[in-house]
Amino acid sequence: MANVNVLVTGGSGFVAGWTIRKLLEKGYNVKTTVRSKGKGEIVKSMLQNSNIDVSSFSYTIADLESEKGWDNAMEDIDYVLHIASPLGGENHNDPKLIDTAKSGAINVINAAIKAKIRKVVMTSSGAANYPEKNDANQNVDETLWTDLDNKFITNYMRSKIHAERIAWDLIEKQDATQLATVLPGAIMGPFMDKRNGSTDQIFQMLLKGTPSPKVVYPVVDVRDLADLHILAMESPKANGQRFIAESGEKTMRQMAKILRNNMGEHGKKVSTIIIPNFVVSLSAKFNPAMKVLLTMINVKNHHTNKKARTLLNWKPRPAKDTVIDTANYLIESNLL
């Protein structure tokens, strides 16, 4: 893909890191945005330590909450993969998350439109495609948008909804730049260079013997998620479309059983004991980080990834493989 230039926002992140790697492996010229030179050098080092040729890689400084730097970031760029987003941290109900996500979408999309970028592929979230708890639809698709008044959703989830809505609104006001959005579930998988991924804590807890709440994780492998972003970028069929990115659902107990049966000595500590729902509900009242688990308890509906598979020929690996690969990476990297 010589002479095709791609900007990936948030290069030091889990999803962005893998997306940059896969773009470079496919021959694209890749620029990424980071918040500091130090973070840029970390990304470069991570890629080099993974034996990736970085001769077509560069980074530039830009922050989601500031208009500064984005015009420069878009210079000579053909496509933008807007992956950067504020994380929930310990408090998924922090109202500041909404403002940060909004400003990030506005700054990036406006700069892309101004630069006449061919297409933006934006990482949204399954949080923007979350049905009511009592919805028993077994094939929830991309036409569904989360109700902002849903009592179970957190401000982190609201931030994702607002950001994606803003992106579509801005794109619809012009006709030069296309948009596609990707809606991942629980992003799992190995990272690179002994760095932590966004959901490693789940595996660290399980491998140390922590019992499992009755939650359901809509699993997507970070490597497959990176592939889907690139497929959406490359295909005109993706223009104007949303894509659910999930490979399959696993309860935490199912993941525990996979680890117990496949991790040898490391699997012996894994517990398959279940934590009652009332314990999780009570804990969430005192621990904001626990509230996110309430969104994944007693879920009756199921999402379908049919659009991504049929329209873009996306081929995600089985969720079981992702669970095993993640655990092996953590063990081999001494991250337990």
LINMORA-V438242 format. One record per pair of residues at least 12 apart in sequence whose C-alpha atoms are under 10 Angstrom apart, sorted by the first residue. I is the first residue (numbers start at 1). J is the second residue. Records with the same first field share a line. If there is no record, write none. Layout:
I=J  J
//
This chain:
1=23  24  25  26  27  28  29
2=26  27  28  29  56
3=27  28  29  56  76  77  78
4=27  28  29  30  76  77  78  79
5=23  27  28  29  30  31  56  57  74  75  76  77  78  79  80
6=20  23  24  28  29  30  31  32  57  74  76  77  78  79  80  81  117  120  233
7=20  29  30  31  32  33  58  59  60  73  74  75  76  77  78  79  80  81  82  83  120
8=20  23  30  31  32  33  34  59  73  79  80  81  82  83  84  120  121  122
9=31  32  33  34  59  60  62  63  64  73  80  81  82  83  84  85  108  122
10=32  33  34  35  39  40  61  62  63  64  81  82  83  84  85  86
11=31  32  33  34  35  39  40  42  43  44  59  60  83  84
12=32  33  34  35  39  40  41  42  43  44  46  84
13=34  39  43  83  84  85  191  196  197  198
14=83  84  187  188  189  190  191  192  195  196  197  198  199  222  223  226
15=83  84  123  187  188  191  197  198  221  222  223  224  225  226  229
16=32  33  43  81  82  83  84  123  222  225  226  229
17=32  43  44  46  47  83  191  192  222  223  226
18=47  190  191  192  222  223  224  225  226  227
19=81  83  222  223  224  225  226  227  228  229  230
20=32  43  47  57  81  226  230
21=46  47  50  51  52  53  54  57  192  223  226
22=52  223  226  227  230
23=56  57  226  227  230
24=47  52  53  54  55  56  57
25=52  53  54
26=230
27=53  56
28=56  57
29=54  55  56  57  58  77
30=54  55  56  57  58  59  77  79  80
31=56  57  58  59  60  73  74  77  80
32=57  58  59  60  61  62  73  80  81  82
33=58  59  60  61  62  63  64  69  70  73  82  84
34=59  60  61  62  63  64  84
35=59  60  61  62  63  64
36=59  60  61  62  63
37=59  60  61
39=59  61
40=58  59  60  61
41=58  59
43=57  58  59  193
44=57  58  59
45=193
46=191  192  193  194  195
47=192  193
48=193
49=192  193
50=192  193
59=73
60=72  73  74
61=73
62=108
63=84  103  104  107  108
64=84  85  86  100  101  102  103  104  105  106  107  108
65=99  100  101  102  103  104  105  106  107  108
66=100  103  104  106  107  108
67=103  104  106  107  108  110  111
68=107
69=107  111
70=107  108  109  110  111  112  115
71=107  108  110  111  112  114  115
72=111  115
73=108  111  112  115
74=108  111  112  113  114  115  116  117
75=111  112  115  117
76=115  117
77=112  115  116  117  118
78=112  115  116  117  118  119  120
79=112  116  117  118  119  120  121  177  178  233  234
80=108  109  112  117  118  119  120  121  122  179  233
81=119  120  121  122  123  179  180  181  229  230  232  233
82=104  105  108  109  120  121  122  123  124  181  229
83=121  122  123  124  182  226  229
84=101  104  105  108  122  123  124
85=97  100  101  102  104  105  122  123  124  159  160  163
86=98  99  100  101  104  156  159  160
87=101  156  159  198
88=154  155  156  157  159  289  292
89=156  288  289
90=287  288  289  290
91=154  155  156  287  288  289  290  291  292
92=153  154  155  156  157  158  159  288  289  290  291  292
93=153  154  155  156  157  158  159  288  289  291  292
94=154  155  156  159  288
95=154  155  156  158  159
96=155  156  159
97=155  156  157  158  159  160
98=155  156  157  158  159  160  161  162  163
99=159  162  163
100=159  163
101=156  158  159  160  161  162  163  164  166
102=159  160  161  162  163  164  165  166  167
103=163  166
104=163  166  167
105=122  160  162  163  164  165  166  167  168  170
106=163  166  167  170
108=120  122  167
109=122  166  167  168  170  171  177  179
110=167  170  171
112=171  176  177  178
113=170  171  173  174  175  176  177  178
114=176  177
115=176  177
116=175  176  177  178
117=176  177  178
118=176  177  178  179  233
119=176  177  178  179  180  232  233  234  236  238  239  240
120=167  171  177  178  179  180  181  229  232  233  239
121=178  179  180  181  182  228  229  230  231  232  233  234  238  239  240  241  242
122=163  164  167  179  180  181  182  183  229  232  233  242
123=160  163  164  180  181  182  183  184  225  229  242  243
124=159  160  161  162  163  164  165  167  180  181  182  183  184  185  242  243  244
125=157  159  160  161  163  164  181  182  183  184  185  186  243  244  245
126=142  145  146  157  160  161  182  183  184  185  186  218  243  244  245  246  303
127=145  146  153  154  156  157  158  159  160  161  183  184  185  295
128=142  144  145  146  147  148  153  157  158  159  160  161  162  163  164  165  183  184
129=141  142  143  144  145  146  147  157  160  161  183  184  185  242  244  303
130=144  145  146  147  148  150  152  153  157  161  295  301  303
131=144  145  146  147  150  299  300  301  302  303
132=146  147  150  151  152  153  295  299  300  301
133=150  151  152  295  296  297  298  299  300  301
134=298  299  300  301
135=299  300  301  302
136=299  300  301  302
137=300  301  302  303
138=300  301  302  303  304
139=301  302  303  304  305  306
140=244  301  302  303  304  305
141=242  243  244  302  303  304  305  306  307
142=182  183  241  242  243  244  303  304  305  306  307
143=241  242  243
145=161  165
146=158  160  161
147=161
148=161  162
151=295
152=291  292  293  294  295  296
153=291  292  294  295
154=288  291  292  294  295
156=292
157=292
160=183
164=181  182  183  242
167=179  180  181
168=180  181  240
171=240
172=240
177=239
178=233  236  238  239  240  241
179=232  233  238  239  240  241  242
180=229  232  233  236  237  238  239  240  241  242  243
181=229  232  233  238  239  240  241  242  243  244
182=225  228  229  232  241  242  243  244  245  308
183=225  242  243  244  245  246
184=218  219  220  221  222  225  228  243  244  245  246  247
185=217  218  219  220  221  225  244  245  246  247  248  249  303
186=198  199  216  217  218  219  220  221  222  245  246  247  249
187=199  200  217  218  219  220  221  222  223  224  225  245  246  322
188=200  202  203  217  218  219  220  221  222  223  224  225  319  322  323  325  326
189=219  220  221  222  223  224  319  321  322  323  324  325  326  327  328  329  330
190=221  222  223  322  323  324  325  326  327  328  329  330  333
191=222  223  326  329  330  333
192=329  333
193=329  333
194=329  330  331  332  333  334  335
195=329  330  333  335
196=329  330  333  335
197=222  326  330
198=222
199=326
200=326  327  329  330  335  336
201=335  336
202=252  255  256  327
203=252  255  256  259  270  323  324  326  327  330  336
204=327  330  331  335  336
205=256  270  271  336
206=252  253  255  256  257  259  260  267  269  270  271  272  327
207=256  259  260  263  266  267  268  269  270  271  327  330  331  336
208=266  267  268  269  270  271  336
209=256  267  268  269  270  271  272  273
210=256  269  270  271  272  273  274  275
211=252  253  256  270  271  272  273  274  275
212=251  252  253  254  255  256  270  271  272  273  274  275  276
213=251  252  253  272  273  274  275  276  277  278  279  280  293  294  296  297
214=251  252  253  274  275  276  277  280  293  294  296  297  298  299
215=250  251  252  253  274  275  277  280  293  294  295  296  297  298  299
216=249  250  251  252  253  254  293  295  296  297  298  299  300
217=246  248  249  250  251  252  255  293  296  297
218=245  246  247  248  249  250  251  296  302  303  319
219=245  246  247  248  249  250  251  318  319  320  322  323
220=244  245  246  247  248  249  316  317  318  319  322
221=245  246  247  248  316  317  318  319  321  322  323  325  326
222=245  316  322
223=316  317  322
224=245  246  247  314  315  316  317  322
225=245  246  247  314  316
227=314  315  316
228=243  244  245  308  309  312  313  314  315  316
229=243  245
231=308  311  312  313  314
232=308  311  312  314
234=312
235=311  312
236=312
237=311  312
238=307  308  311  312
241=307  308
242=307  308
243=304  305  306  307  308  309  311  312
244=303  304  305  306  307  308  309
245=303  304  305  306  307  308  309  314  316
246=303  304  305  306  308  316  317  318  319
247=303  304  305  315  316  317  318  319  320  322
248=302  303  304  305  316  317  318  319  320
249=302  303  318  319  320
250=319  320  323
251=296  297
252=272  274
253=270  271  272  273  274  275
254=272  320
255=270  272  319  320  323  324
256=270  271  272  273  323
257=270  271  272
258=270  320  321  323  324
259=271  320  323  324  327  328
260=272
262=323  324  327  328
263=324  327  328  331
266=327  328  331
267=327
277=293  294  297  298
280=293  294  297
281=293  294  297
//
